[in-house]
Amino acid sequence: MEEKEKALNAFITRTREAAFNQADEADRRFQKGTPLSLLDGIPIAVKDNLCTRGVKTTCGSRILNNYVADL
C-alpha cells in the first residue's frame, strides 16, 4: 500500500499501526493454535462510508472531516 498509494490516492484514512498490532495478535493466536478463523490476520480495506470504531469516517465529505465513529 505504501508503495502505490501516492500514485493511486485510494485511501482517505490509513491505520498502519493498528494493522500491525492486529497482525501481531493474529500471529500469537496462530502460534498457540487458537486463530479466530481461517481468515484471522488477513488485512482488509473498509470503504470510508462504513463506520469503524475509533477510525475517522468521512464518507468523502468535508462536512464529516473530523468524525470518528464510537460505535
mmCIF file as gemmi writes it, N, C-alpha and C atoms, coordinates in Angstrom:
data_model
loop_
_atom_site.group_PDB
_atom_site.id
_atom_site.type_symbol
_atom_site.label_atom_id
_atom_site.label_alt_id
_atom_site.label_comp_id
_atom_site.label_asym_id
_atom_site.label_entity_id
_atom_site.label_seq_id
_atom_site.pdbx_PDB_ins_code
_atom_site.Cartn_x
_atom_site.Cartn_y
_atom_site.Cartn_z
_atom_site.occupancy
_atom_site.B_iso_or_equiv
_atom_site.pdbx_formal_charge
_atom_site.auth_seq_id
_atom_site.auth_asym_id
_atom_site.pdbx_PDB_model_num
ATOM 1 N N . MET Axp A 1 ? 0.822 -1.182 0 1 0 ? 1 A 1
ATOM 2 C CA . MET Axp A 1 ? 0 0 0 1 0 ? 1 A 1
ATOM 3 C C . MET Axp A 1 ? 0.877 1.26 0 1 0 ? 1 A 1
ATOM 4 N N . GLU Axp A 2 ? 1.877 1.277 0.855 1 0 ? 2 A 1
ATOM 5 C CA . GLU Axp A 2 ? 2.721 2.469 0.949 1 0 ? 2 A 1
ATOM 6 C C . GLU Axp A 2 ? 3.393 2.779 -0.387 1 0 ? 2 A 1
ATOM 7 N N . GLU Axp A 3 ? 3.745 1.737 -1.119 1 0 ? 3 A 1
ATOM 8 C CA . GLU Axp A 3 ? 4.446 1.911 -2.383 1 0 ? 3 A 1
ATOM 9 C C . GLU Axp A 3 ? 3.557 2.52 -3.461 1 0 ? 3 A 1
ATOM 10 N N . LYS Axp A 4 ? 2.293 2.116 -3.528 1 0 ? 4 A 1
ATOM 11 C CA . LYS Axp A 4 ? 1.407 2.52 -4.616 1 0 ? 4 A 1
ATOM 12 C C . LYS Axp A 4 ? 0.455 3.657 -4.254 1 0 ? 4 A 1
ATOM 13 N N . GLU Axp A 5 ? 0.282 3.951 -2.983 1 0 ? 5 A 1
ATOM 14 C CA . GLU Axp A 5 ? -0.736 4.911 -2.564 1 0 ? 5 A 1
ATOM 15 C C . GLU Axp A 5 ? -0.541 6.304 -3.134 1 0 ? 5 A 1
ATOM 16 N N . LYS Axp A 6 ? 0.683 6.757 -3.245 1 0 ? 6 A 1
ATOM 17 C CA . LYS Axp A 6 ? 0.915 8.105 -3.78 1 0 ? 6 A 1
ATOM 18 C C . LYS Axp A 6 ? 0.374 8.243 -5.201 1 0 ? 6 A 1
ATOM 19 N N . ALA Axp A 7 ? 0.508 7.219 -5.993 1 0 ? 7 A 1
ATOM 20 C CA . ALA Axp A 7 ? 0.027 7.257 -7.373 1 0 ? 7 A 1
ATOM 21 C C . ALA Axp A 7 ? -1.48 7.024 -7.454 1 0 ? 7 A 1
ATOM 22 N N . LEU Axp A 8 ? -2.008 6.154 -6.594 1 0 ? 8 A 1
ATOM 23 C CA . LEU Axp A 8 ? -3.42 5.784 -6.673 1 0 ? 8 A 1
ATOM 24 C C . LEU Axp A 8 ? -4.344 6.701 -5.886 1 0 ? 8 A 1
ATOM 25 N N . ASN Axp A 9 ? -3.871 7.204 -4.763 1 0 ? 9 A 1
ATOM 26 C CA . ASN Axp A 9 ? -4.687 8.03 -3.871 1 0 ? 9 A 1
ATOM 27 C C . ASN Axp A 9 ? -6.023 7.34 -3.576 1 0 ? 9 A 1
ATOM 28 N N . ALA Axp A 10 ? -5.951 6.085 -3.158 1 0 ? 10 A 1
ATOM 29 C CA . ALA Axp A 10 ? -7.14 5.261 -2.965 1 0 ? 10 A 1
ATOM 30 C C . ALA Axp A 10 ? -7.688 5.292 -1.545 1 0 ? 10 A 1
ATOM 31 N N . PHE Axp A 11 ? -6.904 5.752 -0.578 1 0 ? 11 A 1
ATOM 32 C CA . PHE Axp A 11 ? -7.324 5.692 0.821 1 0 ? 11 A 1
ATOM 33 C C . PHE Axp A 11 ? -7.415 7.077 1.432 1 0 ? 11 A 1
ATOM 34 N N . ILE Axp A 12 ? -8.479 7.306 2.194 1 0 ? 12 A 1
ATOM 35 C CA . ILE Axp A 12 ? -8.633 8.566 2.919 1 0 ? 12 A 1
ATOM 36 C C . ILE Axp A 12 ? -7.945 8.464 4.275 1 0 ? 12 A 1
ATOM 37 N N . THR Axp A 13 ? -8.183 7.368 4.981 1 0 ? 13 A 1
ATOM 38 C CA . THR Axp A 13 ? -7.614 7.146 6.312 1 0 ? 13 A 1
ATOM 39 C C . THR Axp A 13 ? -6.848 5.84 6.308 1 0 ? 13 A 1
ATOM 40 N N . ARG Axp A 14 ? -5.632 5.886 6.833 1 0 ? 14 A 1
ATOM 41 C CA . ARG Axp A 14 ? -4.824 4.672 6.94 1 0 ? 14 A 1
ATOM 42 C C . ARG Axp A 14 ? -4.594 4.375 8.416 1 0 ? 14 A 1
ATOM 43 N N . THR Axp A 15 ? -4.664 3.112 8.779 1 0 ? 15 A 1
ATOM 44 C CA . THR Axp A 15 ? -4.491 2.7 10.178 1 0 ? 15 A 1
ATOM 45 C C . THR Axp A 15 ? -3.322 1.715 10.265 1 0 ? 15 A 1
ATOM 46 N N . ARG Axp A 16 ? -2.178 2.162 9.829 1 0 ? 16 A 1
ATOM 47 C CA . ARG Axp A 16 ? -0.986 1.309 9.735 1 0 ? 16 A 1
ATOM 48 C C . ARG Axp A 16 ? -0.625 0.656 11.068 1 0 ? 16 A 1
ATOM 49 N N . GLU Axp A 17 ? -0.541 1.449 12.135 1 0 ? 17 A 1
ATOM 50 C CA . GLU Axp A 17 ? -0.143 0.903 13.433 1 0 ? 17 A 1
ATOM 51 C C . GLU Axp A 17 ? -1.162 -0.116 13.941 1 0 ? 17 A 1
ATOM 52 N N . ALA Axp A 18 ? -2.446 0.195 13.791 1 0 ? 18 A 1
ATOM 53 C CA . ALA Axp A 18 ? -3.487 -0.746 14.223 1 0 ? 18 A 1
ATOM 54 C C . ALA Axp A 18 ? -3.391 -2.042 13.427 1 0 ? 18 A 1
ATOM 55 N N . ALA Axp A 19 ? -3.114 -1.939 12.141 1 0 ? 19 A 1
ATOM 56 C CA . ALA Axp A 19 ? -2.99 -3.137 11.302 1 0 ? 19 A 1
ATOM 57 C C . ALA Axp A 19 ? -1.82 -4.006 11.76 1 0 ? 19 A 1
ATOM 58 N N . PHE Axp A 20 ? -0.69 -3.371 12.063 1 0 ? 20 A 1
ATOM 59 C CA . PHE Axp A 20 ? 0.467 -4.136 12.536 1 0 ? 20 A 1
ATOM 60 C C . PHE Axp A 20 ? 0.195 -4.769 13.895 1 0 ? 20 A 1
ATOM 61 N N . ASN Axp A 21 ? -0.457 -4.032 14.785 1 0 ? 21 A 1
ATOM 62 C CA . ASN Axp A 21 ? -0.787 -4.587 16.104 1 0 ? 21 A 1
ATOM 63 C C . ASN Axp A 21 ? -1.738 -5.77 15.976 1 0 ? 21 A 1
ATOM 64 N N . GLN Axp A 22 ? -2.743 -5.641 15.121 1 0 ? 22 A 1
ATOM 65 C CA . GLN Axp A 22 ? -3.693 -6.739 14.928 1 0 ? 22 A 1
ATOM 66 C C . GLN Axp A 22 ? -3.016 -7.944 14.272 1 0 ? 22 A 1
ATOM 67 N N . ALA Axp A 23 ? -2.067 -7.69 13.375 1 0 ? 23 A 1
ATOM 68 C CA . ALA Axp A 23 ? -1.323 -8.801 12.749 1 0 ? 23 A 1
ATOM 69 C C . ALA Axp A 23 ? -0.487 -9.536 13.795 1 0 ? 23 A 1
ATOM 70 N N . ASP Axp A 24 ? 0.143 -8.785 14.698 1 0 ? 24 A 1
ATOM 71 C CA . ASP Axp A 24 ? 0.913 -9.42 15.772 1 0 ? 24 A 1
ATOM 72 C C . ASP Axp A 24 ? 0.022 -10.286 16.656 1 0 ? 24 A 1
ATOM 73 N N . GLU Axp A 25 ? -1.167 -9.769 16.982 1 0 ? 25 A 1
ATOM 74 C CA . GLU Axp A 25 ? -2.11 -10.543 17.795 1 0 ? 25 A 1
ATOM 75 C C . GLU Axp A 25 ? -2.537 -11.818 17.069 1 0 ? 25 A 1
ATOM 76 N N . ALA Axp A 26 ? -2.799 -11.708 15.775 1 0 ? 26 A 1
ATOM 77 C CA . ALA Axp A 26 ? -3.189 -12.876 14.984 1 0 ? 26 A 1
ATOM 78 C C . ALA Axp A 26 ? -2.047 -13.9 14.94 1 0 ? 26 A 1
ATOM 79 N N . ASP Axp A 27 ? -0.812 -13.423 14.786 1 0 ? 27 A 1
ATOM 80 C CA . ASP Axp A 27 ? 0.343 -14.33 14.794 1 0 ? 27 A 1
ATOM 81 C C . ASP Axp A 27 ? 0.425 -15.105 16.102 1 0 ? 27 A 1
ATOM 82 N N . ARG Axp A 28 ? 0.217 -14.414 17.21 1 0 ? 28 A 1
ATOM 83 C CA . ARG Axp A 28 ? 0.259 -15.087 18.512 1 0 ? 28 A 1
ATOM 84 C C . ARG Axp A 28 ? -0.836 -16.146 18.62 1 0 ? 28 A 1
ATOM 85 N N . ARG Axp A 29 ? -2.037 -15.82 18.126 1 0 ? 29 A 1
ATOM 86 C CA . ARG Axp A 29 ? -3.127 -16.801 18.167 1 0 ? 29 A 1
ATOM 87 C C . ARG Axp A 29 ? -2.788 -18.025 17.319 1 0 ? 29 A 1
ATOM 88 N N . PHE Axp A 30 ? -2.226 -17.811 16.138 1 0 ? 30 A 1
ATOM 89 C CA . PHE Axp A 30 ? -1.853 -18.945 15.283 1 0 ? 30 A 1
ATOM 90 C C . PHE Axp A 30 ? -0.774 -19.796 15.936 1 0 ? 30 A 1
ATOM 91 N N . GLN Axp A 31 ? 0.195 -19.146 16.577 1 0 ? 31 A 1
ATOM 92 C CA . GLN Axp A 31 ? 1.257 -19.896 17.252 1 0 ? 31 A 1
ATOM 93 C C . GLN Axp A 31 ? 0.708 -20.749 18.386 1 0 ? 31 A 1
ATOM 94 N N . LYS Axp A 32 ? -0.336 -20.249 19.06 1 0 ? 32 A 1
ATOM 95 C CA . LYS Axp A 32 ? -0.985 -21.005 20.142 1 0 ? 32 A 1
ATOM 96 C C . LYS Axp A 32 ? -1.954 -22.049 19.602 1 0 ? 32 A 1
ATOM 97 N N . GLY Axp A 33 ? -2.261 -21.959 18.304 1 0 ? 33 A 1
ATOM 98 C CA . GLY Axp A 33 ? -3.225 -22.876 17.706 1 0 ? 33 A 1
ATOM 99 C C . GLY Axp A 33 ? -4.667 -22.474 17.965 1 0 ? 33 A 1
ATOM 100 N N . THR Axp A 34 ? -4.877 -21.168 18.233 1 0 ? 34 A 1
ATOM 101 C CA . THR Axp A 34 ? -6.231 -20.687 18.533 1 0 ? 34 A 1
ATOM 102 C C . THR Axp A 34 ? -6.638 -19.498 17.652 1 0 ? 34 A 1
ATOM 103 N N . PRO Axp A 35 ? -6.51 -19.618 16.33 1 0 ? 35 A 1
ATOM 104 C CA . PRO Axp A 35 ? -6.93 -18.498 15.484 1 0 ? 35 A 1
ATOM 105 C C . PRO Axp A 35 ? -8.44 -18.287 15.599 1 0 ? 35 A 1
ATOM 106 N N . LEU Axp A 36 ? -8.878 -17.054 15.375 1 0 ? 36 A 1
ATOM 107 C CA . LEU Axp A 36 ? -10.304 -16.749 15.427 1 0 ? 36 A 1
ATOM 108 C C . LEU Axp A 36 ? -11.06 -17.424 14.287 1 0 ? 36 A 1
ATOM 109 N N . SER Axp A 37 ? -10.402 -17.544 13.131 1 0 ? 37 A 1
ATOM 110 C CA . SER Axp A 37 ? -10.98 -18.211 11.96 1 0 ? 37 A 1
ATOM 111 C C . SER Axp A 37 ? -9.858 -18.449 10.966 1 0 ? 37 A 1
ATOM 112 N N . LEU Axp A 38 ? -10.185 -19.036 9.827 1 0 ? 38 A 1
ATOM 113 C CA . LEU Axp A 38 ? -9.171 -19.238 8.785 1 0 ? 38 A 1
ATOM 114 C C . LEU Axp A 38 ? -8.7 -17.911 8.196 1 0 ? 38 A 1
ATOM 115 N N . LEU Axp A 39 ? -9.507 -16.868 8.348 1 0 ? 39 A 1
ATOM 116 C CA . LEU Axp A 39 ? -9.169 -15.556 7.799 1 0 ? 39 A 1
ATOM 117 C C . LEU Axp A 39 ? -8.488 -14.648 8.819 1 0 ? 39 A 1
ATOM 118 N N . ASP Axp A 40 ? -8.257 -15.137 10.015 1 0 ? 40 A 1
ATOM 119 C CA . ASP Axp A 40 ? -7.646 -14.339 11.086 1 0 ? 40 A 1
ATOM 120 C C . ASP Axp A 40 ? -6.302 -13.792 10.626 1 0 ? 40 A 1
ATOM 121 N N . GLY Axp A 41 ? -6.151 -12.467 10.69 1 0 ? 41 A 1
ATOM 122 C CA . GLY Axp A 41 ? -4.887 -11.823 10.344 1 0 ? 41 A 1
ATOM 123 C C . GLY Axp A 41 ? -4.793 -11.331 8.919 1 0 ? 41 A 1
ATOM 124 N N . ILE Axp A 42 ? -5.76 -11.637 8.091 1 0 ? 42 A 1
ATOM 125 C CA . ILE Axp A 42 ? -5.714 -11.175 6.703 1 0 ? 42 A 1
ATOM 126 C C . ILE Axp A 42 ? -6.198 -9.72 6.659 1 0 ? 42 A 1
ATOM 127 N N . PRO Axp A 43 ? -5.378 -8.806 6.148 1 0 ? 43 A 1
ATOM 128 C CA . PRO Axp A 43 ? -5.773 -7.392 6.121 1 0 ? 43 A 1
ATOM 129 C C . PRO Axp A 43 ? -6.89 -7.132 5.125 1 0 ? 43 A 1
ATOM 130 N N . ILE Axp A 44 ? -7.713 -6.145 5.446 1 0 ? 44 A 1
ATOM 131 C CA . ILE Axp A 44 ? -8.791 -5.74 4.554 1 0 ? 44 A 1
ATOM 132 C C . ILE Axp A 44 ? -8.818 -4.214 4.466 1 0 ? 44 A 1
ATOM 133 N N . ALA Axp A 45 ? -9.497 -3.71 3.471 1 0 ? 45 A 1
ATOM 134 C CA . ALA Axp A 45 ? -9.775 -2.276 3.353 1 0 ? 45 A 1
ATOM 135 C C . ALA Axp A 45 ? -11.276 -2.093 3.562 1 0 ? 45 A 1
ATOM 136 N N . VAL Axp A 46 ? -11.632 -1.057 4.304 1 0 ? 46 A 1
ATOM 137 C CA . VAL Axp A 46 ? -13.043 -0.766 4.572 1 0 ? 46 A 1
ATOM 138 C C . VAL Axp A 46 ? -13.376 0.566 3.922 1 0 ? 46 A 1
ATOM 139 N N . LYS Axp A 47 ? -14.42 0.568 3.13 1 0 ? 47 A 1
ATOM 140 C CA . LYS Axp A 47 ? -14.83 1.796 2.448 1 0 ? 47 A 1
ATOM 141 C C . LYS Axp A 47 ? -15.154 2.88 3.476 1 0 ? 47 A 1
ATOM 142 N N . ASP Axp A 48 ? -14.836 4.108 3.154 1 0 ? 48 A 1
ATOM 143 C CA . ASP Axp A 48 ? -14.945 5.222 4.09 1 0 ? 48 A 1
ATOM 144 C C . ASP Axp A 48 ? -16.388 5.637 4.406 1 0 ? 48 A 1
ATOM 145 N N . ASN Axp A 49 ? -17.361 4.927 3.9 1 0 ? 49 A 1
ATOM 146 C CA . ASN Axp A 49 ? -18.74 5.249 4.272 1 0 ? 49 A 1
ATOM 147 C C . ASN Axp A 49 ? -19.294 4.239 5.278 1 0 ? 49 A 1
ATOM 148 N N . LEU Axp A 50 ? -18.452 3.355 5.784 1 0 ? 50 A 1
ATOM 149 C CA . LEU Axp A 50 ? -18.833 2.403 6.825 1 0 ? 50 A 1
ATOM 150 C C . LEU Axp A 50 ? -18.123 2.781 8.116 1 0 ? 50 A 1
ATOM 151 N N . CYS Axp A 51 ? -18.878 2.961 9.17 1 0 ? 51 A 1
ATOM 152 C CA . CYS Axp A 51 ? -18.289 3.349 10.451 1 0 ? 51 A 1
ATOM 153 C C . CYS Axp A 51 ? -17.487 2.202 11.044 1 0 ? 51 A 1
ATOM 154 N N . THR Axp A 52 ? -16.3 2.533 11.502 1 0 ? 52 A 1
ATOM 155 C CA . THR Axp A 52 ? -15.425 1.592 12.175 1 0 ? 52 A 1
ATOM 156 C C . THR Axp A 52 ? -14.985 2.263 13.471 1 0 ? 52 A 1
ATOM 157 N N . ARG Axp A 53 ? -15.251 1.617 14.6 1 0 ? 53 A 1
ATOM 158 C CA . ARG Axp A 53 ? -14.986 2.22 15.906 1 0 ? 53 A 1
ATOM 159 C C . ARG Axp A 53 ? -13.571 2.757 16.003 1 0 ? 53 A 1
ATOM 160 N N . GLY Axp A 54 ? -13.462 4.041 16.383 1 0 ? 54 A 1
ATOM 161 C CA . GLY Axp A 54 ? -12.175 4.669 16.615 1 0 ? 54 A 1
ATOM 162 C C . GLY Axp A 54 ? -11.425 5.123 15.38 1 0 ? 54 A 1
ATOM 163 N N . VAL Axp A 55 ? -12.05 5.002 14.21 1 0 ? 55 A 1
ATOM 164 C CA . VAL Axp A 55 ? -11.389 5.37 12.954 1 0 ? 55 A 1
ATOM 165 C C . VAL Axp A 55 ? -12.174 6.499 12.294 1 0 ? 55 A 1
ATOM 166 N N . LYS Axp A 56 ? -11.457 7.488 11.776 1 0 ? 56 A 1
ATOM 167 C CA . LYS Axp A 56 ? -12.099 8.601 11.091 1 0 ? 56 A 1
ATOM 168 C C . LYS Axp A 56 ? -12.928 8.078 9.917 1 0 ? 56 A 1
ATOM 169 N N . THR Axp A 57 ? -14.179 8.522 9.839 1 0 ? 57 A 1
ATOM 170 C CA . THR Axp A 57 ? -15.1 8.108 8.776 1 0 ? 57 A 1
ATOM 171 C C . THR Axp A 57 ? -15.702 9.366 8.171 1 0 ? 57 A 1
ATOM 172 N N . THR Axp A 58 ? -15.317 9.705 6.95 1 0 ? 58 A 1
ATOM 173 C CA . THR Axp A 58 ? -15.745 10.969 6.36 1 0 ? 58 A 1
ATOM 174 C C . THR Axp A 58 ? -16.769 10.831 5.247 1 0 ? 58 A 1
ATOM 175 N N . CYS Axp A 59 ? -16.95 9.649 4.722 1 0 ? 59 A 1
ATOM 176 C CA . CYS Axp A 59 ? -17.806 9.445 3.538 1 0 ? 59 A 1
ATOM 177 C C . CYS Axp A 59 ? -17.344 10.337 2.385 1 0 ? 59 A 1
ATOM 178 N N . GLY Axp A 60 ? -16.087 10.734 2.412 1 0 ? 60 A 1
ATOM 179 C CA . GLY Axp A 60 ? -15.54 11.591 1.363 1 0 ? 60 A 1
ATOM 180 C C . GLY Axp A 60 ? -16.058 13.012 1.426 1 0 ? 60 A 1
ATOM 181 N N . SER Axp A 61 ? -16.634 13.414 2.56 1 0 ? 61 A 1
ATOM 182 C CA . SER Axp A 61 ? -17.259 14.727 2.696 1 0 ? 61 A 1
ATOM 183 C C . SER Axp A 61 ? -16.47 15.615 3.656 1 0 ? 61 A 1
ATOM 184 N N . ARG Axp A 62 ? -16.34 16.869 3.307 1 0 ? 62 A 1
ATOM 185 C CA . ARG Axp A 62 ? -15.671 17.812 4.208 1 0 ? 62 A 1
ATOM 186 C C . ARG Axp A 62 ? -16.517 18.085 5.451 1 0 ? 62 A 1
ATOM 187 N N . ILE Axp A 63 ? -17.819 17.914 5.348 1 0 ? 63 A 1
ATOM 188 C CA . ILE Axp A 63 ? -18.698 18.114 6.499 1 0 ? 63 A 1
ATOM 189 C C . ILE Axp A 63 ? -18.343 17.142 7.624 1 0 ? 63 A 1
ATOM 190 N N . LEU Axp A 64 ? -17.94 15.929 7.266 1 0 ? 64 A 1
ATOM 191 C CA . LEU Axp A 64 ? -17.588 14.907 8.25 1 0 ? 64 A 1
ATOM 192 C C . LEU Axp A 64 ? -16.071 14.777 8.428 1 0 ? 64 A 1
ATOM 193 N N . ASN Axp A 65 ? -15.338 15.791 8.082 1 0 ? 65 A 1
ATOM 194 C CA . ASN Axp A 65 ? -13.876 15.721 8.054 1 0 ? 65 A 1
ATOM 195 C C . ASN Axp A 65 ? -13.249 15.191 9.337 1 0 ? 65 A 1
ATOM 196 N N . ASN Axp A 66 ? -13.806 15.504 10.499 1 0 ? 66 A 1
ATOM 197 C CA . ASN Axp A 66 ? -13.219 15.074 11.766 1 0 ? 66 A 1
ATOM 198 C C . ASN Axp A 66 ? -14.075 14.054 12.507 1 0 ? 66 A 1
ATOM 199 N N . TYR Axp A 67 ? -15.025 13.431 11.843 1 0 ? 67 A 1
ATOM 200 C CA . TYR Axp A 67 ? -15.904 12.471 12.516 1 0 ? 67 A 1
ATOM 201 C C . TYR Axp A 67 ? -15.159 11.163 12.771 1 0 ? 67 A 1
ATOM 202 N N . VAL Axp A 68 ? -15.211 10.711 14.026 1 0 ? 68 A 1
ATOM 203 C CA . VAL Axp A 68 ? -14.636 9.425 14.409 1 0 ? 68 A 1
ATOM 204 C C . VAL Axp A 68 ? -15.745 8.6 15.043 1 0 ? 68 A 1
ATOM 205 N N . ALA Axp A 69 ? -16.007 7.443 14.48 1 0 ? 69 A 1
ATOM 206 C CA . ALA Axp A 69 ? -17.097 6.588 14.959 1 0 ? 69 A 1
ATOM 207 C C . ALA Axp A 69 ? -16.78 6.052 16.355 1 0 ? 69 A 1
ATOM 208 N N . ASP Axp A 70 ? -17.79 6.035 17.226 1 0 ? 70 A 1
ATOM 209 C CA . ASP Axp A 70 ? -17.611 5.471 18.566 1 0 ? 70 A 1
ATOM 210 C C . ASP Axp A 70 ? -18.561 4.309 18.791 1 0 ? 70 A 1
ATOM 211 N N . LEU Axp A 71 ? -19.003 3.692 17.709 1 0 ? 71 A 1
ATOM 212 C CA . LEU Axp A 71 ? -19.956 2.58 17.775 1 0 ? 71 A 1
ATOM 213 C C . LEU Axp A 71 ? -19.361 1.374 18.441 1 0 ? 71 A 1
